[in-house]
Amino acid sequence: MAGRSEFSASARGKDRNCSTQSYLCRGDSHVFPSSPVLKARINEMDWQGQKHAEMLMQIFLVFSAVAAFGAGYLMRDFRLMMLIYAGGVVLTALVTVPNWPYFNRHPLKWLDPSEAEKHPKPQVSNITSSSSSKKKASKNK
């Protein structure tokens, strides 16, 4: 028992100091060594990619619903209609859910923390507050 508690305590200490450059961390354990291929698969979809994926999702779902309704109506078969729509949903999920490289064409460029310290945040000027008080005063007249 003592050996196990010592191991878990040392493992927790390592996780707190876990370097994302050498390992990806999840909870109390190291999951996998990082590699360029793995990092590319884990990256999140950029904003333009999310917008494009949502637009594709809506188009695919509407098209599959119309096609399913048309086929079901012409064949007078509710089961066929549901199968066509289910196929459209699966196709839509295969196209829009995975993080395809196509959806990562506009990555965000984040500012390094050392660079951010060199440029202070812009301060809110008092000009806007005085002009808004003048507007309020003119509304009350």
N, CA, C and O atoms as CSV, one atom per row, in Angstrom:
chain,resi,resn,atom,element,x,y,z
A,1,MET,N,N,0.809,-1.203,0.000
A,1,MET,CA,C,0.000,0.000,0.000
A,1,MET,C,C,0.852,1.267,0.000
A,1,MET,O,O,0.537,2.237,-0.689
A,2,ALA,N,N,1.918,1.249,0.768
A,2,ALA,CA,C,2.752,2.446,0.846
A,2,ALA,C,C,3.402,2.739,-0.496
A,2,ALA,O,O,3.521,3.898,-0.893
A,3,GLY,N,N,3.820,1.697,-1.189
A,3,GLY,CA,C,4.442,1.892,-2.496
A,3,GLY,C,C,3.475,2.504,-3.487
A,3,GLY,O,O,3.854,3.364,-4.283
A,4,ARG,N,N,2.222,2.062,-3.443
A,4,ARG,CA,C,1.227,2.585,-4.377
A,4,ARG,C,C,0.930,4.054,-4.123
A,4,ARG,O,O,0.807,4.834,-5.068
A,5,SER,N,N,0.813,4.442,-2.857
A,5,SER,CA,C,0.518,5.849,-2.568
A,5,SER,C,C,1.700,6.737,-2.932
A,5,SER,O,O,1.512,7.865,-3.388
A,6,GLU,N,N,2.939,6.226,-2.730
A,6,GLU,CA,C,4.100,7.013,-3.131
A,6,GLU,C,C,4.123,7.195,-4.642
A,6,GLU,O,O,4.454,8.274,-5.134
A,7,PHE,N,N,3.770,6.134,-5.385
A,7,PHE,CA,C,3.768,6.211,-6.837
A,7,PHE,C,C,2.721,7.203,-7.330
A,7,PHE,O,O,2.992,8.014,-8.215
A,8,SER,N,N,1.526,7.132,-6.752
A,8,SER,CA,C,0.471,8.031,-7.214
A,8,SER,C,C,0.804,9.485,-6.883
A,8,SER,O,O,0.479,10.386,-7.656
A,9,ALA,N,N,1.449,9.716,-5.740
A,9,ALA,CA,C,1.825,11.080,-5.388
A,9,ALA,C,C,2.891,11.598,-6.340
A,9,ALA,O,O,2.850,12.755,-6.758
A,10,SER,N,N,3.856,10.728,-6.685
A,10,SER,CA,C,4.889,11.173,-7.617
A,10,SER,C,C,4.310,11.379,-9.005
A,10,SER,O,O,4.726,12.289,-9.722
A,11,ALA,N,N,3.354,10.544,-9.394
A,11,ALA,CA,C,2.731,10.700,-10.705
A,11,ALA,C,C,1.950,12.002,-10.772
A,11,ALA,O,O,1.968,12.689,-11.793
A,12,ARG,N,N,1.261,12.343,-9.682
A,12,ARG,CA,C,0.514,13.596,-9.674
A,12,ARG,C,C,1.446,14.793,-9.758
A,12,ARG,O,O,1.134,15.776,-10.430
A,13,GLY,N,N,2.586,14.721,-9.084
A,13,GLY,CA,C,3.558,15.804,-9.135
A,13,GLY,C,C,4.099,15.992,-10.540
A,13,GLY,O,O,4.318,17.123,-10.975
A,14,LYS,N,N,4.315,14.907,-11.248
A,14,LYS,CA,C,4.797,15.009,-12.621
A,14,LYS,C,C,3.743,15.625,-13.516
A,14,LYS,O,O,4.075,16.392,-14.419
A,15,ASP,N,N,2.478,15.305,-13.285
A,15,ASP,CA,C,1.408,15.819,-14.139
A,15,ASP,C,C,1.252,17.318,-13.998
A,15,ASP,O,O,0.915,18.002,-14.964
A,16,ARG,N,N,1.495,17.838,-12.794
A,16,ARG,CA,C,1.364,19.274,-12.631
A,16,ARG,C,C,2.414,20.016,-13.448
A,16,ARG,O,O,2.174,21.120,-13.937
A,17,ASN,N,N,3.581,19.394,-13.587
A,17,ASN,CA,C,4.669,20.007,-14.341
A,17,ASN,C,C,4.750,19.445,-15.750
A,17,ASN,O,O,5.804,19.513,-16.382
A,18,CYS,N,N,3.687,18.909,-16.234
A,18,CYS,CA,C,3.663,18.238,-17.529
A,18,CYS,C,C,3.938,19.232,-18.639
A,18,CYS,O,O,3.314,20.291,-18.705
A,19,SER,N,N,4.861,18.893,-19.499
A,19,SER,CA,C,5.213,19.760,-20.618
A,19,SER,C,C,4.395,19.360,-21.832
A,19,SER,O,O,4.405,18.195,-22.230
A,20,THR,N,N,3.698,20.296,-22.414
A,20,THR,CA,C,2.902,19.977,-23.598
A,20,THR,C,C,3.773,19.769,-24.815
A,20,THR,O,O,3.291,19.272,-25.832
A,21,GLN,N,N,5.052,20.135,-24.743
A,21,GLN,CA,C,5.929,19.910,-25.872
A,21,GLN,C,C,6.335,18.449,-25.977
A,21,GLN,O,O,6.516,17.943,-27.084
A,22,SER,N,N,6.482,17.761,-24.852
A,22,SER,CA,C,6.924,16.373,-24.913
A,22,SER,C,C,5.772,15.385,-24.751
A,22,SER,O,O,5.822,14.298,-25.326
A,23,TYR,N,N,4.757,15.724,-24.000
A,23,TYR,CA,C,3.632,14.826,-23.785
A,23,TYR,C,C,2.342,15.622,-23.731
A,23,TYR,O,O,2.321,16.785,-23.330
A,24,LEU,N,N,1.282,14.977,-24.138
A,24,LEU,CA,C,-0.035,15.560,-23.937
A,24,LEU,C,C,-0.576,14.979,-22.649
A,24,LEU,O,O,-0.470,13.773,-22.426
A,25,CYS,N,N,-1.156,15.810,-21.791
A,25,CYS,CA,C,-1.597,15.343,-20.484
A,25,CYS,C,C,-3.107,15.340,-20.415
A,25,CYS,O,O,-3.779,16.219,-20.954
A,26,ARG,N,N,-3.618,14.342,-19.747
A,26,ARG,CA,C,-5.044,14.317,-19.464
A,26,ARG,C,C,-5.200,13.794,-18.044
A,26,ARG,O,O,-4.833,12.653,-17.763
A,27,GLY,N,N,-5.728,14.594,-17.165
A,27,GLY,CA,C,-5.956,14.161,-15.795
A,27,GLY,C,C,-4.658,13.833,-15.091
A,27,GLY,O,O,-3.760,14.670,-15.000
A,28,ASP,N,N,-4.563,12.592,-14.584
A,28,ASP,CA,C,-3.403,12.179,-13.796
A,28,ASP,C,C,-2.366,11.412,-14.596
A,28,ASP,O,O,-1.380,10.963,-14.011
A,29,SER,N,N,-2.532,11.238,-15.892
A,29,SER,CA,C,-1.568,10.411,-16.612
A,29,SER,C,C,-1.205,11.025,-17.950
A,29,SER,O,O,-1.931,11.860,-18.489
A,30,HIS,N,N,-0.078,10.601,-18.469
A,30,HIS,CA,C,0.360,11.013,-19.795
A,30,HIS,C,C,-0.332,10.112,-20.802
A,30,HIS,O,O,-0.351,8.892,-20.638
A,31,VAL,N,N,-0.893,10.696,-21.828
A,31,VAL,CA,C,-1.652,9.920,-22.786
A,31,VAL,C,C,-0.766,9.407,-23.907
A,31,VAL,O,O,-0.604,8.194,-24.041
A,32,PHE,N,N,-0.190,10.280,-24.714
A,32,PHE,CA,C,0.704,9.844,-25.781
A,32,PHE,C,C,1.809,10.860,-25.982
A,32,PHE,O,O,1.670,12.030,-25.625
A,33,PRO,N,N,2.909,10.399,-26.560
A,33,PRO,CA,C,3.937,11.375,-26.925
A,33,PRO,C,C,3.423,12.231,-28.069
A,33,PRO,O,O,2.672,11.755,-28.921
A,34,SER,N,N,3.818,13.462,-28.086
A,34,SER,CA,C,3.334,14.342,-29.144
A,34,SER,C,C,4.172,14.157,-30.398
A,34,SER,O,O,5.356,13.824,-30.334
A,35,SER,N,N,3.545,14.375,-31.517
A,35,SER,CA,C,4.211,14.314,-32.804
A,35,SER,C,C,3.512,15.298,-33.724
A,35,SER,O,O,2.382,15.691,-33.435
A,36,PRO,N,N,4.130,15.712,-34.812
A,36,PRO,CA,C,3.464,16.655,-35.718
A,36,PRO,C,C,2.146,16.125,-36.257
A,36,PRO,O,O,1.191,16.885,-36.418
A,37,VAL,N,N,2.085,14.830,-36.537
A,37,VAL,CA,C,0.845,14.238,-37.048
A,37,VAL,C,C,-0.237,14.298,-35.987
A,37,VAL,O,O,-1.378,14.656,-36.279
A,38,LEU,N,N,0.116,13.949,-34.749
A,38,LEU,CA,C,-0.853,13.959,-33.664
A,38,LEU,C,C,-1.327,15.378,-33.369
A,38,LEU,O,O,-2.516,15.602,-33.144
A,39,LYS,N,N,-0.399,16.338,-33.371
A,39,LYS,CA,C,-0.786,17.727,-33.119
A,39,LYS,C,C,-1.735,18.236,-34.192
A,39,LYS,O,O,-2.659,18.992,-33.893
A,40,ALA,N,N,-1.518,17.833,-35.438
A,40,ALA,CA,C,-2.398,18.268,-36.521
A,40,ALA,C,C,-3.794,17.700,-36.341
A,40,ALA,O,O,-4.772,18.366,-36.681
A,41,ARG,N,N,-3.915,16.485,-35.816
A,41,ARG,CA,C,-5.222,15.865,-35.618
A,41,ARG,C,C,-5.960,16.459,-34.424
A,41,ARG,O,O,-7.191,16.446,-34.395
A,42,ILE,N,N,-5.223,16.984,-33.429
A,42,ILE,CA,C,-5.856,17.488,-32.215
A,42,ILE,C,C,-6.259,18.952,-32.355
A,42,ILE,O,O,-7.140,19.414,-31.630
A,43,ASN,N,N,-5.641,19.685,-33.260
A,43,ASN,CA,C,-5.966,21.107,-33.416
A,43,ASN,C,C,-7.458,21.306,-33.596
A,43,ASN,O,O,-8.150,20.497,-34.215
A,44,GLU,N,N,-7.926,22.396,-33.042
A,44,GLU,CA,C,-9.341,22.703,-33.166
A,44,GLU,C,C,-9.623,23.358,-34.508
A,44,GLU,O,O,-8.736,23.939,-35.134
A,45,MET,N,N,-10.858,23.252,-34.930
A,45,MET,CA,C,-11.285,23.856,-36.187
A,45,MET,C,C,-11.292,25.378,-36.016
A,45,MET,O,O,-11.719,25.888,-34.981
A,46,ASP,N,N,-10.816,26.097,-37.035
A,46,ASP,CA,C,-10.800,27.552,-36.938
A,46,ASP,C,C,-12.205,28.118,-37.166
A,46,ASP,O,O,-13.127,27.387,-37.528
A,47,TRP,N,N,-12.357,29.433,-36.948
A,47,TRP,CA,C,-13.674,30.073,-37.019
A,47,TRP,C,C,-14.300,29.957,-38.400
A,47,TRP,O,O,-15.485,29.650,-38.526
A,48,GLN,N,N,-13.508,30.200,-39.429
A,48,GLN,CA,C,-14.044,30.090,-40.783
A,48,GLN,C,C,-14.431,28.645,-41.087
A,48,GLN,O,O,-15.430,28.396,-41.763
A,49,GLY,N,N,-13.647,27.699,-40.593
A,49,GLY,CA,C,-13.965,26.289,-40.783
A,49,GLY,C,C,-15.260,25.909,-40.092
A,49,GLY,O,O,-16.050,25.143,-40.643
A,50,GLN,N,N,-15.493,26.432,-38.892
A,50,GLN,CA,C,-16.742,26.161,-38.185
A,50,GLN,C,C,-17.927,26.721,-38.960
A,50,GLN,O,O,-18.968,26.075,-39.074
A,51,LYS,N,N,-17.761,27.918,-39.488
A,51,LYS,CA,C,-18.840,28.534,-40.267
A,51,LYS,C,C,-19.137,27.708,-41.515
A,51,LYS,O,O,-20.294,27.471,-41.862
A,52,HIS,N,N,-18.069,27.275,-42.181
A,52,HIS,CA,C,-18.234,26.479,-43.394
A,52,HIS,C,C,-18.856,25.111,-43.076
A,52,HIS,O,O,-19.713,24.633,-43.819
A,53,ALA,N,N,-18.428,24.489,-41.983
A,53,ALA,CA,C,-18.981,23.186,-41.586
A,53,ALA,C,C,-20.471,23.310,-41.249
A,53,ALA,O,O,-21.261,22.434,-41.599
A,54,GLU,N,N,-20.849,24.383,-40.577
A,54,GLU,CA,C,-22.264,24.572,-40.256
A,54,GLU,C,C,-23.098,24.802,-41.515
A,54,GLU,O,O,-24.209,24.285,-41.631
A,55,MET,N,N,-22.561,25.577,-42.454
A,55,MET,CA,C,-23.278,25.820,-43.703
A,55,MET,C,C,-23.452,24.508,-44.476
A,55,MET,O,O,-24.534,24.231,-44.995
A,56,LEU,N,N,-22.386,23.702,-44.553
A,56,LEU,CA,C,-22.483,22.400,-45.220
A,56,LEU,C,C,-23.501,21.497,-44.525
A,56,LEU,O,O,-24.278,20.805,-45.184
A,57,MET,N,N,-23.492,21.507,-43.190
A,57,MET,CA,C,-24.435,20.686,-42.431
A,57,MET,C,C,-25.872,21.055,-42.777
A,57,MET,O,O,-26.702,20.182,-43.029
A,58,GLN,N,N,-26.160,22.348,-42.788
A,58,GLN,CA,C,-27.523,22.781,-43.086
A,58,GLN,C,C,-27.923,22.404,-44.508
A,58,GLN,O,O,-29.044,21.948,-44.735
A,59,ILE,N,N,-27.019,22.590,-45.466
A,59,ILE,CA,C,-27.326,22.246,-46.857
A,59,ILE,C,C,-27.555,20.749,-47.009
A,59,ILE,O,O,-28.524,20.329,-47.642
A,60,PHE,N,N,-26.664,19.937,-46.429
A,60,PHE,CA,C,-26.801,18.486,-46.549
A,60,PHE,C,C,-28.085,17.987,-45.902
A,60,PHE,O,O,-28.769,17.132,-46.463
A,61,LEU,N,N,-28.423,18.518,-44.716
A,61,LEU,CA,C,-29.623,18.047,-44.031
A,61,LEU,C,C,-30.897,18.451,-44.767
A,61,LEU,O,O,-31.834,17.659,-44.866
A,62,VAL,N,N,-30.934,19.668,-45.278
A,62,VAL,CA,C,-32.124,20.091,-46.027
A,62,VAL,C,C,-32.252,19.289,-47.315
A,62,VAL,O,O,-33.347,18.846,-47.665
A,63,PHE,N,N,-31.141,19.100,-48.024
A,63,PHE,CA,C,-31.180,18.330,-49.264
A,63,PHE,C,C,-31.605,16.887,-48.998
A,63,PHE,O,O,-32.415,16.341,-49.746
A,64,SER,N,N,-31.074,16.262,-47.946
A,64,SER,CA,C,-31.462,14.884,-47.650
A,64,SER,C,C,-32.915,14.801,-47.200
A,64,SER,O,O,-33.586,13.811,-47.490
A,65,ALA,N,N,-33.416,15.810,-46.502
A,65,ALA,CA,C,-34.817,15.802,-46.084
A,65,ALA,C,C,-35.742,15.926,-47.292
A,65,ALA,O,O,-36.756,15.233,-47.381
A,66,VAL,N,N,-35.388,16.811,-48.217
A,66,VAL,CA,C,-36.210,16.982,-49.416
A,66,VAL,C,C,-36.168,15.715,-50.266
A,66,VAL,O,O,-37.202,15.255,-50.751
A,67,ALA,N,N,-34.974,15.153,-50.447
A,67,ALA,CA,C,-34.843,13.928,-51.241
A,67,ALA,C,C,-35.581,12.774,-50.582
A,67,ALA,O,O,-36.236,11.989,-51.267
A,68,ALA,N,N,-35.486,12.661,-49.262
A,68,ALA,CA,C,-36.168,11.580,-48.551
A,68,ALA,C,C,-37.684,11.735,-48.658
A,68,ALA,O,O,-38.398,10.761,-48.894
A,69,PHE,N,N,-38.167,12.958,-48.484
A,69,PHE,CA,C,-39.612,13.176,-48.586
A,69,PHE,C,C,-40.101,12.873,-50.000
A,69,PHE,O,O,-41.131,12.226,-50.188
A,70,GLY,N,N,-39.344,13.352,-50.995
A,70,GLY,CA,C,-39.746,13.092,-52.382
A,70,GLY,C,C,-39.772,11.609,-52.707
A,70,GLY,O,O,-40.729,11.123,-53.310
A,71,ALA,N,N,-38.733,10.885,-52.315
A,71,ALA,CA,C,-38.690,9.447,-52.585
A,71,ALA,C,C,-39.777,8.717,-51.809
A,71,ALA,O,O,-40.427,7.820,-52.346
A,72,GLY,N,N,-39.975,9.088,-50.566
A,72,GLY,CA,C,-41.009,8.444,-49.751
A,72,GLY,C,C,-42.401,8.714,-50.285
A,72,GLY,O,O,-43.256,7.830,-50.254
A,73,TYR,N,N,-42.639,9.906,-50.768
A,73,TYR,CA,C,-43.946,10.268,-51.309
A,73,TYR,C,C,-44.218,9.531,-52.621
A,73,TYR,O,O,-45.304,8.991,-52.833
A,74,LEU,N,N,-43.202,9.520,-53.502
A,74,LEU,CA,C,-43.389,8.845,-54.796
A,74,LEU,C,C,-43.547,7.342,-54.641
A,74,LEU,O,O,-44.366,6.730,-55.327
A,75,MET,N,N,-42.763,6.735,-53.739
A,75,MET,CA,C,-42.815,5.290,-53.546
A,75,MET,C,C,-43.869,4.892,-52.511
A,75,MET,O,O,-44.144,3.706,-52.328
A,76,ARG,N,N,-44.443,5.857,-51.850
A,76,ARG,CA,C,-45.422,5.632,-50.793
A,76,ARG,C,C,-44.884,4.650,-49.746
A,76,ARG,O,O,-45.529,3.669,-49.375
A,77,ASP,N,N,-43.660,4.971,-49.287
A,77,ASP,CA,C,-42.979,4.086,-48.348
A,77,ASP,C,C,-42.301,4.943,-47.268
A,77,ASP,O,O,-41.302,5.614,-47.524
A,78,PHE,N,N,-42.865,4.901,-46.072
A,78,PHE,CA,C,-42.341,5.681,-44.956
A,78,PHE,C,C,-40.966,5.161,-44.539
A,78,PHE,O,O,-40.076,5.947,-44.213
A,79,ARG,N,N,-40.795,3.854,-44.548
A,79,ARG,CA,C,-39.517,3.248,-44.160
A,79,ARG,C,C,-38.403,3.707,-45.099
A,79,ARG,O,O,-37.310,4.035,-44.635
A,80,LEU,N,N,-38.652,3.738,-46.386
A,80,LEU,CA,C,-37.667,4.200,-47.359
A,80,LEU,C,C,-37.310,5.659,-47.095
A,80,LEU,O,O,-36.142,6.041,-47.166
A,81,MET,N,N,-38.313,6.466,-46.791
A,81,MET,CA,C,-38.066,7.872,-46.496
A,81,MET,C,C,-37.149,8.012,-45.287
A,81,MET,O,O,-36.205,8.801,-45.322
A,82,MET,N,N,-37.406,7.271,-44.234
A,82,MET,CA,C,-36.580,7.356,-43.037
A,82,MET,C,C,-35.163,6.838,-43.292
A,82,MET,O,O,-34.200,7.390,-42.760
A,83,LEU,N,N,-35.027,5.789,-44.096
A,83,LEU,CA,C,-33.694,5.258,-44.414
A,83,LEU,C,C,-32.880,6.262,-45.235
A,83,LEU,O,O,-31.683,6.427,-45.000
A,84,ILE,N,N,-33.514,6.921,-46.183
A,84,ILE,CA,C,-32.802,7.922,-46.986
A,84,ILE,C,C,-32.382,9.096,-46.115
A,84,ILE,O,O,-31.269,9.603,-46.249
A,85,TYR,N,N,-33.262,9.528,-45.229
A,85,TYR,CA,C,-32.909,10.639,-44.353
A,85,TYR,C,C,-31.804,10.239,-43.377
A,85,TYR,O,O,-30.894,11.025,-43.113
A,86,ALA,N,N,-31.878,9.016,-42.839
A,86,ALA,CA,C,-30.823,8.537,-41.929
A,86,ALA,C,C,-29.483,8.472,-42.663
A,86,ALA,O,O,-28.448,8.814,-42.092
A,87,GLY,N,N,-29.498,8.035,-43.920
A,87,GLY,CA,C,-28.274,8.031,-44.716
A,87,GLY,C,C,-27.734,9.441,-44.915
A,87,GLY,O,O,-26.522,9.657,-44.888
A,88,GLY,N,N,-28.630,10.396,-45.113
A,88,GLY,CA,C,-28.213,11.787,-45.248
A,88,GLY,C,C,-27.600,12.328,-43.969
A,88,GLY,O,O,-26.639,13.096,-44.018
A,89,VAL,N,N,-28.145,11.936,-42.828
A,89,VAL,CA,C,-27.596,12.377,-41.546
A,89,VAL,C,C,-26.206,11.780,-41.333
A,89,VAL,O,O,-25.297,12.474,-40.878
A,90,VAL,N,N,-26.036,10.503,-41.658
A,90,VAL,CA,C,-24.732,9.855,-41.514
A,90,VAL,C,C,-23.715,10.519,-42.454
A,90,VAL,O,O,-22.589,10.804,-42.046
A,91,LEU,N,N,-24.105,10.760,-43.698
A,91,LEU,CA,C,-23.222,11.429,-44.650
A,91,LEU,C,C,-22.843,12.827,-44.159
A,91,LEU,O,O,-21.689,13.239,-44.266
A,92,THR,N,N,-23.816,13.541,-43.628
A,92,THR,CA,C,-23.565,14.876,-43.091
A,92,THR,C,C,-22.577,14.812,-41.935
A,92,THR,O,O,-21.669,15.638,-41.848
A,93,ALA,N,N,-22.746,13.841,-41.053
A,93,ALA,CA,C,-21.833,13.691,-39.919
A,93,ALA,C,C,-20.423,13.355,-40.402
A,93,ALA,O,O,-19.445,13.867,-39.856
A,94,LEU,N,N,-20.311,12.509,-41.411
A,94,LEU,CA,C,-18.985,12.153,-41.928
A,94,LEU,C,C,-18.283,13.338,-42.585
A,94,LEU,O,O,-17.055,13.421,-42.570
A,95,VAL,N,N,-19.048,14.240,-43.153
A,95,VAL,CA,C,-18.458,15.390,-43.837
A,95,VAL,C,C,-18.133,16.518,-42.859
A,95,VAL,O,O,-17.097,17.168,-43.001
A,96,THR,N,N,-18.984,16.764,-41.882
A,96,THR,CA,C,-18.842,17.965,-41.064
A,96,THR,C,C,-18.252,17.750,-39.675
A,96,THR,O,O,-17.682,18.689,-39.120
A,97,VAL,N,N,-18.361,16.568,-39.091
A,97,VAL,CA,C,-17.889,16.382,-37.721
A,97,VAL,C,C,-16.373,16.227,-37.620
A,97,VAL,O,O,-15.777,16.892,-36.774
A,98,PRO,N,N,-15.709,15.394,-38.427
A,98,PRO,CA,C,-14.249,15.285,-38.276
A,98,PRO,C,C,-13.547,16.606,-38.596
A,98,PRO,O,O,-14.036,17.432,-39.366
A,99,ASN,N,N,-12.408,16.763,-37.986
A,99,ASN,CA,C,-11.633,17.982,-38.184
A,99,ASN,C,C,-10.764,17.819,-39.436
A,99,ASN,O,O,-9.557,17.597,-39.338
A,100,TRP,N,N,-11.383,17.930,-40.594
A,100,TRP,CA,C,-10.665,17.788,-41.852
A,100,TRP,C,C,-9.721,18.963,-42.049
A,100,TRP,O,O,-10.012,20.066,-41.586
A,101,PRO,N,N,-8.592,18.754,-42.726
A,101,PRO,CA,C,-7.659,19.870,-42.983
A,101,PRO,C,C,-8.312,21.021,-43.751
A,101,PRO,O,O,-7.875,22.166,-43.640
A,102,TYR,N,N,-9.341,20.724,-44.517
A,102,TYR,CA,C,-10.063,21.758,-45.267
A,102,TYR,C,C,-10.649,22.814,-44.326
A,102,TYR,O,O,-10.749,23.986,-44.691
A,103,PHE,N,N,-11.038,22.397,-43.112
A,103,PHE,CA,C,-11.649,23.324,-42.161
A,103,PHE,C,C,-10.615,24.105,-41.362
A,103,PHE,O,O,-10.992,24.928,-40.527
A,104,ASN,N,N,-9.324,23.876,-41.591
A,104,ASN,CA,C,-8.263,24.568,-40.850
A,104,ASN,C,C,-7.405,25.425,-41.763
A,104,ASN,O,O,-6.198,25.540,-41.549
A,105,ARG,N,N,-8.002,26.021,-42.767
A,105,ARG,CA,C,-7.235,26.819,-43.712
A,105,ARG,C,C,-6.987,28.238,-43.235
A,105,ARG,O,O,-6.161,28.939,-43.820
A,106,HIS,N,N,-7.672,28.684,-42.193
A,106,HIS,CA,C,-7.520,30.058,-41.693
A,106,HIS,C,C,-7.198,30.023,-40.199
A,106,HIS,O,O,-8.032,30.432,-39.391
A,107,PRO,N,N,-6.010,29.547,-39.809
A,107,PRO,CA,C,-5.702,29.451,-38.377
A,107,PRO,C,C,-5.537,30.828,-37.741
A,107,PRO,O,O,-5.127,31.787,-38.395
A,108,LEU,N,N,-5.860,30.902,-36.469
A,108,LEU,CA,C,-5.682,32.138,-35.720
A,108,LEU,C,C,-4.226,32.265,-35.321
A,108,LEU,O,O,-3.599,31.282,-34.928
A,109,LYS,N,N,-3.688,33.457,-35.419
A,109,LYS,CA,C,-2.309,33.712,-35.018
A,109,LYS,C,C,-2.337,34.408,-33.670
A,109,LYS,O,O,-2.657,35.593,-33.578
A,110,TRP,N,N,-1.997,33.659,-32.618
A,110,TRP,CA,C,-2.014,34.190,-31.272
A,110,TRP,C,C,-0.722,34.926,-30.987
A,110,TRP,O,O,0.338,34.569,-31.500
A,111,LEU,N,N,-0.820,35.952,-30.170
A,111,LEU,CA,C,0.329,36.735,-29.776
A,111,LEU,C,C,1.062,36.002,-28.658
A,111,LEU,O,O,0.428,35.520,-27.720
A,112,ASP,N,N,2.387,35.912,-28.743
A,112,ASP,CA,C,3.176,35.289,-27.679
A,112,ASP,C,C,3.014,36.089,-26.396
A,112,ASP,O,O,2.893,37.313,-26.449
A,113,PRO,N,N,3.008,35.415,-25.224
A,113,PRO,CA,C,2.865,36.156,-23.963
A,113,PRO,C,C,3.977,37.184,-23.755
A,113,PRO,O,O,3.722,38.261,-23.216
A,114,SER,N,N,5.202,36.870,-24.171
A,114,SER,CA,C,6.293,37.834,-24.000
A,114,SER,C,C,6.059,39.069,-24.869
A,114,SER,O,O,6.389,40.185,-24.467
A,115,GLU,N,N,5.498,38.871,-26.044
A,115,GLU,CA,C,5.197,39.987,-26.937
A,115,GLU,C,C,4.012,40.800,-26.399
A,115,GLU,O,O,3.973,42.020,-26.558
A,116,ALA,N,N,3.051,40.126,-25.766
A,116,ALA,CA,C,1.875,40.811,-25.232
A,116,ALA,C,C,2.260,41.747,-24.092
A,116,ALA,O,O,1.642,42.798,-23.918
A,117,GLU,N,N,3.278,41.373,-23.315
A,117,GLU,CA,C,3.704,42.232,-22.209
A,117,GLU,C,C,4.320,43.534,-22.715
A,117,GLU,O,O,4.260,44.556,-22.031
A,118,LYS,N,N,4.907,43.502,-23.900
A,118,LYS,CA,C,5.528,44.699,-24.463
A,118,LYS,C,C,4.497,45.721,-24.909
A,118,LYS,O,O,4.782,46.918,-24.945
A,119,HIS,N,N,3.304,45.259,-25.249
A,119,HIS,CA,C,2.246,46.146,-25.739
A,119,HIS,C,C,1.117,46.179,-24.721
A,119,HIS,O,O,0.352,45.218,-24.635
A,120,PRO,N,N,0.985,47.254,-23.946
A,120,PRO,CA,C,-0.079,47.314,-22.942
A,120,PRO,C,C,-1.456,47.420,-23.588
A,120,PRO,O,O,-1.597,47.845,-24.735
A,121,LYS,N,N,-2.447,47.028,-22.832
A,121,LYS,CA,C,-3.827,47.110,-23.318
A,121,LYS,C,C,-4.225,48.568,-23.486
A,121,LYS,O,O,-3.809,49.412,-22.692
A,122,PRO,N,N,-5.022,48.883,-24.503
A,122,PRO,CA,C,-5.500,50.261,-24.648
A,122,PRO,C,C,-6.461,50.610,-23.506
A,122,PRO,O,O,-7.283,49.793,-23.093
A,123,GLN,N,N,-6.335,51.826,-23.017
A,123,GLN,CA,C,-7.176,52.276,-21.912
A,123,GLN,C,C,-8.437,52.941,-22.456
A,123,GLN,O,O,-8.412,53.578,-23.509
A,124,VAL,N,N,-9.527,52.787,-21.732
A,124,VAL,CA,C,-10.781,53.430,-22.115
A,124,VAL,C,C,-10.657,54.913,-21.808
A,124,VAL,O,O,-10.286,55.297,-20.699
A,125,SER,N,N,-10.964,55.732,-22.782
A,125,SER,CA,C,-10.827,57.176,-22.584
A,125,SER,C,C,-12.057,57.735,-21.882
A,125,SER,O,O,-13.139,57.150,-21.925
A,126,ASN,N,N,-11.866,58.870,-21.241
A,126,ASN,CA,C,-12.968,59.527,-20.537
A,126,ASN,C,C,-13.831,60.342,-21.476
A,126,ASN,O,O,-14.881,60.838,-21.066
A,127,ILE,N,N,-13.421,60.494,-22.721
A,127,ILE,CA,C,-14.186,61.278,-23.690
A,127,ILE,C,C,-15.545,60.622,-23.932
A,127,ILE,O,O,-16.557,61.315,-24.037
A,128,THR,N,N,-15.573,59.317,-24.020
A,128,THR,CA,C,-16.844,58.632,-24.277
A,128,THR,C,C,-17.802,58.791,-23.110
A,128,THR,O,O,-19.006,58.930,-23.322
A,129,SER,N,N,-17.298,58.774,-21.882
A,129,SER,CA,C,-18.197,58.908,-20.744
A,129,SER,C,C,-18.758,60.327,-20.651
A,129,SER,O,O,-19.919,60.495,-20.279
A,130,SER,N,N,-17.963,61.354,-20.980
A,130,SER,CA,C,-18.482,62.721,-20.920
A,130,SER,C,C,-19.476,62.976,-22.040
A,130,SER,O,O,-20.456,63.696,-21.847
A,131,SER,N,N,-19.233,62.391,-23.217
A,131,SER,CA,C,-20.175,62.599,-24.317
A,131,SER,C,C,-21.492,61.874,-24.055
A,131,SER,O,O,-22.558,62.356,-24.435
A,132,SER,N,N,-21.412,60.705,-23.398
A,132,SER,CA,C,-22.660,59.994,-23.095
A,132,SER,C,C,-23.452,60.727,-22.030
A,132,SER,O,O,-24.682,60.706,-22.055
A,133,SER,N,N,-22.761,61.388,-21.076
A,133,SER,CA,C,-23.497,62.154,-20.069
A,133,SER,C,C,-24.149,63.377,-20.701
A,133,SER,O,O,-25.224,63.791,-20.265
A,134,LYS,N,N,-23.514,63.973,-21.733
A,134,LYS,CA,C,-24.131,65.107,-22.434
A,134,LYS,C,C,-25.375,64.646,-23.169
A,134,LYS,O,O,-26.377,65.361,-23.200
A,135,LYS,N,N,-25.326,63.450,-23.767
A,135,LYS,CA,C,-26.499,62.922,-24.466
A,135,LYS,C,C,-27.639,62.683,-23.494
A,135,LYS,O,O,-28.794,62.981,-23.800
A,136,LYS,N,N,-27.318,62.142,-22.315
A,136,LYS,CA,C,-28.357,61.909,-21.320
A,136,LYS,C,C,-28.971,63.215,-20.847
A,136,LYS,O,O,-30.179,63.294,-20.622
A,137,ALA,N,N,-28.135,64.248,-20.694
A,137,ALA,CA,C,-28.616,65.540,-20.257
A,137,ALA,C,C,-29.534,66.158,-21.315
A,137,ALA,O,O,-30.546,66.777,-20.986
A,138,SER,N,N,-29.164,65.982,-22.597
A,138,SER,CA,C,-29.990,66.557,-23.649
A,138,SER,C,C,-31.313,65.800,-23.792
A,138,SER,O,O,-32.313,66.391,-24.200
A,139,LYS,N,N,-31.337,64.519,-23.467
A,139,LYS,CA,C,-32.578,63.747,-23.528
A,139,LYS,C,C,-33.531,64.158,-22.426
A,139,LYS,O,O,-34.748,64.132,-22.613
A,140,ASN,N,N,-32.989,64.538,-21.277
A,140,ASN,CA,C,-33.835,64.920,-20.143
A,140,ASN,C,C,-34.471,66.281,-20.325
A,140,ASN,O,O,-35.430,66.594,-19.619
A,141,LYS,N,N,-33.983,67.107,-21.236
A,141,LYS,CA,C,-34.528,68.459,-21.423
A,141,LYS,C,C,-35.869,68.444,-22.064
A,141,LYS,O,O,-36.458,69.501,-22.288
